[in-house]
Amino acid sequence: MNIAANPVVEADQTVYLKDYQKPSYLVESIDLDIQVYDDHTQVNSTLVMQRQTSGDLVLLGRDLELKSITLNDQILSEKDYQLDSEQLIILNTPDQVNLKIEVVIHPESNTMLEGLYQAGDLFVTQNEPEGFRKITFYPDRPDVLSVFTTRVEADKKFPVLLANGNLLETGETGRDRHYAIWQDPTKKPSYLFACVIGDLAVLKDHFVTSEGRDVALEIYAIEKDIPKCHIAMEALKHSMRWDEEHYGRPYDLDNYMIVAVSQFNMGAMENKGLNIFNTSCVLADEEYTTDASIMRVQSVIAHEYFHNWTGNRITCRDWFQLCLKEGLTVFRDQSFSEDLQSAAVQRIDDVAVLKAHQFPEDSGPLSHPPRPDHFVEINNFYTATVYEKGAEINRMMSTLLGKEKFRKGTDEYFKRHDGQAVTVEDWVESLSAGSGVDLSAFLTWYNQPGTPKLEAKGEYNASAQTYTLSFKQSLKAHPKYPNLKAVPIPVALALFDAKTGQQYTLQSHDLFENNVQDGVYLFDQDEAVIEFTGVTEKPVVSLLRNFSAPVNLDFNYSDEELAFLLQYETNGFNQWQATQTLLERILLEGHDAQVYIEAIQQTLSFVIAKDPLLASRLFDIPSEGYLGSRIDTNYQPSALHESREKLVNTLAKGLGDFCKETYLSLDPIAQKDFSQAMGVRALKNIMLSMMARQGDVDVFDLAYSQYLETGNMSERLGALKVLVWNDAPQASNALQDFYRRFKDEALSLDQWFMVQAAHPKANAETIQYLTSHADYDLGTPNRIRSVSGGLNANPINAWSFGVQHFVDLAKYLDEKNPILGSRLLQVLSRWYTLAEPQRSEVKQRLESLKSDVKSKNVVETLNSMLSI
């Protein structure tokens, strides 16, 4: 029996990229009939299939009750097929197949939030990556694309019946039931199939594409949440226009629907024409959600819309290529978001996420290439490496090509591969062909793990008026990848006159022989040198401007040079990066904080006037979590906490009256631009926090007044944190008031849980109180994350009593929701860096978990964490 149509699964359940083979059959069309009842759902499917290669017909299915199979009008008996818990193999099939399958499933008891499941009074699907096999037997792999026609039937108490594509027909079936038939004319893989059955209200609008198509836009949510959908609707229309203007990609269906769901593991899902969103990524209103949440909603709306071309029209050949669609689409949504707020701050935010999550992942036991070469459970590879590092690879290629050539490359990609399932190689080859620039060396970035270290040294020759930069790159050895290679690193740089702060016009001779554009050099060797001429004074160099490559830079800046860059650098990101480097030295190496305090005082007034949001970011003190990720051995959370507290207190005292004067001068209502107002609100909250550390006796009255008088969640929450985290006399009243105001607003109430869990002095009793609260729900991922995320904000707590919290969650979710359980367990992945005896204590708790978990998701994560 030949079942080579599937990627090979060995005894240890590991799937390897090298074993990929084409499916034996393709599906030309599938008709689905989904009939929802209170205690079960019947799914009837008709597949029209055509043989592609030799081998039996293999269909994947999980947790399905098989009722009947009909092949070319012949009912099959058990001798005609083989069935186990994962697949159905039909024997001796002809080249042309018309296959009818009847199954029963139970969404009402599906707690894993995968496949078709019931969320309250709503039935909803989540099929990426392998959820469709929980709906019916199918070749559930991304390289099988088909036309889907879907009939959805349910009781009339569920008036909304949605599926992908265009609505063909509606009607009644009697017995107080009704149906709707949808057809998606665009071929798609099964992971993009979606349907929603429930009682929802809808916000309607429309958009006329550049081709003249009038697209009906609909956002579905519960009735009371519809007013919070207007920002998402405007973001959708903005995204559609932006994709036309920047990539020439108009929308291709007559409707575009979004559904907001509270019980959803992901942020959102790009199902063709019927996006399903976590409520946190679609509901936005300044009274109920923060500025950061509003920005996230707009970014995620754009991300899922952009998938229409980079993920849907062109999809992945196999799940190893996940970074192909996700990395490219993240890069696209990051570029879009630069239009919504300060471009410098958008880049700062993107890099902050990369450094806080992907860099530690790359240096620990969960390290893997952006395109992994093996996995046990693909859900475990929806990681920062796939998404954020994948985006950085695309950004590097875009930086090298420039906008015009990058657009030519993307045009070539869409021209070559529309309607296909492709690989990373196809993407890079298309970019190269369209732009005329060979980018094949960037495949190395996709195929090996680790964050490169870029060592740079500068030398000034006064007599020759030259400045020489030498570069060297290296990668930490990896036991599974012994042959690590040099990668191409675009190095964006500038030279500044150390006396005047003026930027030099670069005149250089480089050994790369590929000077791409002003200020950007491609370093693709182990070592290289650039020499700049006409440099009349020893300069201050700014390297990796705008973070032109995802590497760890090692350059021997003096503290004074970093302070200079904070004041004179014209690239906002590198201003921030200079402050971060300076603050890391203060925190991790004991440098004097006065240099930073003086530089920030001299710089702030100008930056506040120009870009208040950027000014707020210049106060970013590296978090304890990020600083901990920079320590590879003998990590002591309590010592790091004390060091950071000392710095922040020193900074607060050093700023003196500036904090109160600035706080009282800031007026977010006077700002016409959202980004400006967002920056002013952020600065107000920072100044309020600094004043609390100064011991200002009036600060808690100011904070309580801000809390009570504002109608903006960012200001209200900023004040609440100051009150609660400083145990102010008004803290209890503020918490009670917040609960009273927002107890019926799930996303706002998440913040109530988070603020208390994130209290620096929280203890095990605090977490017990929150997780025992009547509003805490283990069936709602957002609520779980509100407590777990708040707890994790303070590593000193997370690594003490918090360890048991995460272990217990992984144990409970292993059966109920293993995708979420696996991701929450990863919080403890850097246990091996702890100092003794804490290191052994945490390891022992992780070891004890092994006998209590069985899902592939949690087991693979746990084994990887303990392999160090």
PyMOL commands that set and color helices and strands:
alter all, ss='L'
color gray80, all
select helices_A, chain A and resi 17-19+78-80+107-109+132-134+190-192+223-247+279-281+291-306+319-337+343-363+378-381+384-417+424-435+440-447+559-568+572-589+594-610+612-617+624-629+637-655+658-665+668-670+674-694+699-709+713-725+731-742+746-757+764-771+781-792+795-798+802-816+818-828+831-833+838-852+856-866
alter helices_A, ss='H'
color red, helices_A
select strands_A, chain A and resi 15-16+25-36+41-51+57-60+65-71+74-75+81-83+87-90+96-105+115-119+122-126+146-155+160-163+166-174+177-188+195-198+201-208+214-221+255-261+268-269+274-278+315-316+374-375+421-422+453-461+466-474+489-497+508-510+515-517+520-523+527-533+539-543+552-555
alter strands_A, ss='S'
color yellow, strands_A
deselect
rebuild
show_as cartoon
